Amino acid sequence: MAITSLPHPDTRPAPWHQRLTARLHRSDPGPDGVDLGIAAVCFAAFTLPVLIGATSGHGSPLAIAVLGAAVVAPLIVRRRWPLAVLVAVTVVLCLAAVLGVRFTPWVSNAGPAFGVAVLTLADRWSRRESVLATVGALVAIYITAMVAAPLHPDQDQNFVELLIAIPAWLAGDMLRTRRDYRNRLAAQQLRQAEEEERRIRAEERLRVSRDVHDLISHTLSMVAVRSGVARLLIDEQPGEAREALSTIETASRSALRELRRVLAQIREPGPQDEPGEPGLAEIATLVEGLRHNGLAVEYQVVGAPVRYPALLETTVYRIVQEALTNVVKHAHTDRARIEIRHAPRELTVSIADDGPVTHSAGQPMDSEGSGLGLVGMQERVSLFGGRLDAGPRPEGGFAVTARFPLDTDDHV
């Protein structure tokens, strides 16, 4: 279905006759057992005693029965057409006053029908519309009562409808206000749930993007280096070339397995701390693989390691992986140093190289990288309220340091 957007939409309220038409055609609940019960009880409690002579009334039994039934019958459809019901009840009361028929034991045919009609209108319609309709009905009843008074001087008249209408309208308005509040609260909760779902999906996409970036960047960097070695040595040192190609094959298979794991998490998201995610223990394997690829890596652990949440360990692993990938791609050096320092309140990981001076943003002057590496590391560290420092070293090279604050709850 096509939706046309107007360049200058009119935000003013619709005219009153359009709103009235919309109200009259609104699909409200039809009559049920409650509505039928209200109409039956009203007739049995206030008109039937007059018919059987238990209380006094005015008029013929037929007129009493007809008008008594006519005033309660509209209540059956009160929720579907509340305005029409109030008008019908008002017309019956005015007609009874003019004809001099009293079909209830009370003066002016006071009974619950008028109150039920007012309550339903206040419950189903807006405050302003229900007030105007109720005031109009009261004015019509009072004018008719003043006209009927000279016609039937033997009958008393009063204005009890006002005393019925006020509490009935207040009760109906309270019900409408309470229902509107619950509807707004439910809508707000639904919007919050949708926002939370969108946030979770965005965070999941960001996490997968970081994982894929770290994985592909590291693997392709190593493949590029080792394939270059194989190309240079394939004629003069075929043994070294074969070893380089074997390393490429092993790394490619490992990267393919990790990529399949990441894609499987997209199809069936699992817990963040599920087994199989690389952690602190896998950093030694990562370093050893780079050493085989010709990068001299010094790896040092300071302090006594403890058990951390798996997501924190994976974050440290990914930072080390990304930093070493940047060393291979950009640093133009074959030496790097890693230090992981365990402290009671902080976990620190540092990666440094002794390459030439780099760009202030962490990319070498001739780099063609996307620049997502440092951004991804910063995002990972910020999830734990940590701090990432990355920049050139005074003595040359580049250093990345990530600090993760620890609470007692972080140790498991």
MARGU-352066 format. One record per residue (C-alpha): residue number from 1; x, y, z. Coordinates in pm, whole numbers, m for minus. Layout:
  pos       x       y       z
  NUM       X       Y       Z
...
# end
This chain:
  pos       x       y       z
    1       0       0       0
    2     152     331    m103
    3     174     607     154
    4     181     963      24
    5     357    1224     238
    6     211    1574     212
    7     467    1856     207
    8     277    2063     463
    9      59    1837     682
   10    m222    2003     873
   11    m171    1926    1241
   12    m484    2110    1357
   13    m761    1905    1519
   14   m1031    1775    1287
   15   m1362    1965    1284
   16   m1615    1861    1545
   17   m1847    1697    1292
   18   m1563    1479    1161
   19   m1469    1371    1511
   20   m1835    1297    1586
   21   m1864    1085    1271
   22   m1549     896    1363
   23   m1685     831    1711
   24   m2016     705    1581
   25   m1843     466    1341
   26   m1583     346    1586
   27   m1590     m29    1644
   28   m1656     m58    2016
   29   m1750    m378    2200
   30   m2103    m496    2138
   31   m2358    m583    2406
   32   m2276    m868    2640
   33   m2421   m1029    2950
   34   m2318    m736    3170
   35   m2505    m483    2955
   36   m2812    m702    2941
   37   m2794    m753    3317
   38   m2772    m379    3387
   39   m3079    m308    3173
   40   m3276    m593    3331
   41   m3185    m494    3688
   42   m3276    m130    3625
   43   m3618    m228    3491
   44   m3685    m486    3763
   45   m3576    m261    4050
   46   m3741      67    3949
   47   m4026       4    3701
   48   m4154    m342    3788
   49   m4257    m239    4146
   50   m4473      38    3995
   51   m4636    m205    3752
   52   m4728    m458    4021
   53   m4858    m186    4254
   54   m4587    m220    4517
   55   m4519     153    4486
   56   m4716     440    4347
   57   m4671     589    4001
   58   m4855     802    3746
   59   m4998     696    3415
   60   m5150     386    3265
   61   m4975      49    3313
   62   m4906      36    2939
   63   m4740     379    2937
   64   m4541     292    3250
   65   m4423     m38    3097
   66   m4336     115    2761
   67   m4148     417    2895
   68   m3982     210    3169
   69   m3853     m36    2911
   70   m3761     242    2666
   71   m3537     419    2919
   72   m3332     107    3003
   73   m3326     m67    2663
   74   m3060     167    2517
   75   m2822      63    2796
   76   m2775    m268    2615
   77   m2564     m90    2348
   78   m2418     173    2580
   79   m2051      90    2505
   80   m2093      88    2128
   81   m2293     410    2095
   82   m2263     597    2428
   83   m2376     935    2290
   84   m2682     786    2120
   85   m2769     606    2445
   86   m2750     929    2647
   87   m2968    1106    2387
   88   m3222     822    2391
   89   m3243     817    2772
   90   m3279    1195    2779
   91   m3558    1185    2517
   92   m3750     921    2716
   93   m3721    1124    3039
   94   m3838    1440    2861
   95   m4129    1255    2698
   96   m4237    1105    3030
   97   m4230    1450    3192
   98   m4449    1600    2916
   99   m4692    1306    2926
  100   m4709    1309    3303
  101   m4599     944    3333
  102   m4393     845    3632
  103   m4252     496    3581
  104   m4029     491    3891
  105   m4110     541    4258
  106   m3914     869    4256
  107   m3997    1220    4147
  108   m3885    1311    3790
  109   m3838     940    3719
  110   m3501     945    3891
  111   m3321     617    3842
  112   m2988     467    3744
  113   m3043     474    3365
  114   m2939     839    3327
  115   m2638     790    3555
  116   m2524     479    3369
  117   m2551     663    3036
  118   m2347     958    3165
  119   m2084     729    3320
  120   m2045     532    2997
  121   m2009     847    2788
  122   m1742     988    3022
  123   m1562     655    3012
  124   m1566     616    2632
  125   m1533     975    2507
  126   m1295    1260    2579
  127   m1345    1485    2881
  128   m1450    1790    2683
  129   m1696    1602    2463
  130   m1855    1412    2751
  131   m1897    1731    2957
  132   m2067    1913    2668
  133   m2301    1619    2600
  134   m2392    1577    2968
  135   m2459    1949    3012
  136   m2675    1944    2699
  137   m2877    1650    2833
  138   m2929    1823    3170
  139   m3039    2146    3003
  140   m3291    1954    2790
  141   m3429    1770    3094
  142   m3463    2089    3301
  143   m3628    2288    3023
  144   m3874    2004    2969
  145   m3943    1987    3344
  146   m4026    2360    3353
  147   m4258    2317    3055
  148   m4425    2009    3209
  149   m4480    2169    3550
  150   m4786    2378    3441
  151   m4922    2084    3241
  152   m4929    1852    3546
  153   m4961    2068    3856
  154   m5050    1764    4064
  155   m4705    1616    4013
  156   m4388    1735    4179
  157   m4073    1820    3984
  158   m3711    1831    4102
  159   m3360    1858    3960
  160   m3218    1536    4099
  161   m3061    1450    3761
  162   m2777    1691    3839
  163   m2699    1502    4161
  164   m2696    1180    3960
  165   m2489    1316    3670
  166   m2201    1465    3873
  167   m2081    1147    4052
  168   m2157     936    3743
  169   m1944    1162    3521
  170   m1660    1169    3776
  171   m1662     791    3799
  172   m1660     750    3421
  173   m1383    1008    3377
  174   m1177     830    3642
  175   m1218     499    3458
  176   m1117     659    3128
  177    m816     832    3282
  178    m701     512    3446
  179    m740     317    3122
  180    m555     583    2922
  181    m274     578    3176
  182    m244     202    3152
  183    m248     221    2772
  184      24     487    2770
  185     227     286    3017
  186     191     m28    2805
  187     286     168    2492
  188     588     313    2669
  189     697     m31    2786
  190     656    m160    2431
  191     868     125    2295
  192    1132      59    2559
  193    1133    m310    2471
  194    1172    m224    2102
  195    1453      20    2180
  196    1623    m240    2397
  197    1594    m496    2119
  198    1738    m249    1868
  199    2022    m167    2108
  200    2100    m534    2163
  201    2097    m597    1789
  202    2325    m298    1729
  203    2566    m414    1998
  204    2563    m765    1853
  205    2636    m630    1504
  206    2917    m418    1648
  207    3063    m714    1836
  208    3050    m938    1529
  209    3205    m660    1321
  210    3492    m628    1567
  211    3544   m1005    1578
  212    3545   m1037    1200
  213    3776    m738    1166
  214    4023    m875    1419
  215    4012   m1223    1271
  216    4038   m1130     904
  217    4287    m851     959
  218    4522   m1069    1161
  219    4501   m1368     929
  220    4535   m1174     604
  221    4829    m976     741
  222    5010   m1297     826
  223    4916   m1450     490
  224    5047   m1145     307
  225    5378   m1158     492
  226    5429   m1531     453
  227    5320   m1535      89
  228    5576   m1263      20
  229    5841   m1477     187
  230    5737   m1779     m19
  231    5749   m1577    m341
  232    6105   m1458    m270
  233    6237   m1798    m160
  234    6052   m2039    m389
  235    6345   m2067    m632
  236    6645   m2041    m401
  237    6510   m2203     m82
  238    6211   m2420    m170
  239    6209   m2574     179
  240    6153   m2234     342
  241    5890   m2154      81
  242    5705   m2478     153
  243    5714   m2398     527
  244    5569   m2052     459
  245    5292   m2203     246
  246    5221   m2461     518
  247    5190   m2179     771
  248    4948   m1999     540
  249    4737   m2314     505
  250    4725   m2372     881
  251    4636   m2010     955
  252    4370   m2006     684
  253    4203   m2318     821
  254    4209   m2175    1174
  255    4063   m1847    1052
  256    3791   m2035     864
  257    3692   m2223    1179
  258    3673   m1899    1382
  259    3477   m1728    1106
  260    3227   m2014    1102
  261    3191   m1984    1480
  262    3120   m1610    1452
  263    2863   m1665    1177
  264    2701   m1943    1381
  265    2655   m1697    1667
  266    2469   m1465    1429
  267    2228   m1742    1335
  268    2190   m1874    1692
  269    2317   m1618    1946
  270    2463   m1787    2250
  271    2588   m1664    2585
  272    2879   m1427    2576
  273    3088   m1649    2801
  274    3041   m1967    2601
  275    3337   m2207    2567
  276    3554   m2171    2260
  277    3619   m1797    2284
  278    3993   m1723    2300
  279    4119   m1595    2634
  280    4441   m1514    2820
  281    4570   m1867    2785
  282    4553   m1847    2405
  283    4775   m1538    2389
  284    5084   m1760    2420
  285    4967   m1961    2117
  286    4908   m1640    1924
  287    5256   m1516    2009
  288    5415   m1848    1917
  289    5246   m1842    1579
  290    5381   m1496    1505
  291    5728   m1602    1611
  292    5713   m1876    1350
  293    5619   m1609    1100
  294    5938   m1413    1167
  295    5819   m1161    1428
  296    6032   m1161    1743
  297    5780   m1117    2024
  298    5877   m1080    2387
  299    5590   m1195    2610
  300    5589   m1121    2983
  301    5327   m1176    3253
  302    5361    m978    3577
  303    5167   m1073    3887
  304    4959   m1372    3972
  305    4682   m1433    3719
  306    4333   m1503    3846
  307    4014   m1615    3678
  308    3836   m1333    3497
  309    3504   m1331    3314
  310    3543   m1499    2977
  311    3431   m1185    2792
  312    3708    m983    2959
  313    3968   m1243    2867
  314    3844   m1248    2507
  315    3865    m869    2497
  316    4229    m877    2611
  317    4307   m1144    2353
  318    4147    m941    2072
  319    4338    m628    2171
  320    4668    m815    2167
  321    4574    m973    1834
  322    4481    m640    1676
  323    4788    m462    1810
  324    5023    m733    1679
  325    4842    m725    1346
  326    4911    m353    1325
  327    5277    m423    1403
  328    5296    m671    1115
  329    5109    m441     875
  330    5241     m98     964
  331    5536     m92    1200
  332    5807    m200     952
  333    5985    m389    1227
  334    6030    m747    1336
  335    6030    m689    1709
  336    5744    m640    1955
  337    5688    m668    2327
  338    5376    m775    2521
  339    5325    m731    2892
  340    5018    m839    3089
  341    5016    m708    3445
  342    4780    m854    3706
  343    4697    m629    4002
  344    4427    m650    4268
  345    4230    m361    4121
  346    4348    m343    3760
  347    4438    m563    3466
  348    4681    m397    3225
  349    4795    m514    2884
  350    5067    m334    2687
  351    5189    m396    2333
  352    5486    m198    2199
  353    5715    m213    1898
  354    6041     m41    1805
  355    5946      56    1451
  356    5987     400    1291
  357    5781     705    1391
  358    5415     661    1309
  359    5127     891    1243
  360    4974    1051    1553
  361    4647     861    1500
  362    4827     530    1522
  363    4853     467    1148
  364    5181     492     961
  365    5211     770     711
  366    5187     526     420
  367    4910     314     568
  368    4608     223     361
  369    4418      71     654
  370    4064     158     741
  371    4153     291    1086
  372    3896      62    1249
  373    4155    m123    1457
  374    4210     140    1725
  375    3840     232    1718
  376    3746    m131    1782
  377    3997    m158    2066
  378    3862     159    2224
  379    3506      26    2203
  380    3607    m304    2361
  381    3787    m134    2650
  382    3503     113    2712
  383    3260    m178    2769
  384    3447    m247    3094
  385    3492     117    3194
  386    3861      97    3110
  387    4105     328    2934
  388    4303     282    2614
  389    4622     476    2546
  390    4775     447    2200
  391    5047     657    2044
  392    5411     687    1942
  393    5682     617    2198
  394    5950     881    2268
  395    6225     629    2195
  396    6056     524    1868
  397    5789     283    1772
  398    5429     265    1882
  399    5262     148    2203
  400    4910      42    2294
  401    4811      14    2661
  402    4471     m99    2785
  403    4375     m73    3152
  404    4072    m257    3292
  405    3951    m163    3640
  406    3855    m464    3850
  407    3603    m508    4127
  408    3571    m807    4352
  409    3271    m918    4144
  410    3491    m940    3834
  411    3681   m1236    3982
  412    3503   m1567    3938
# end
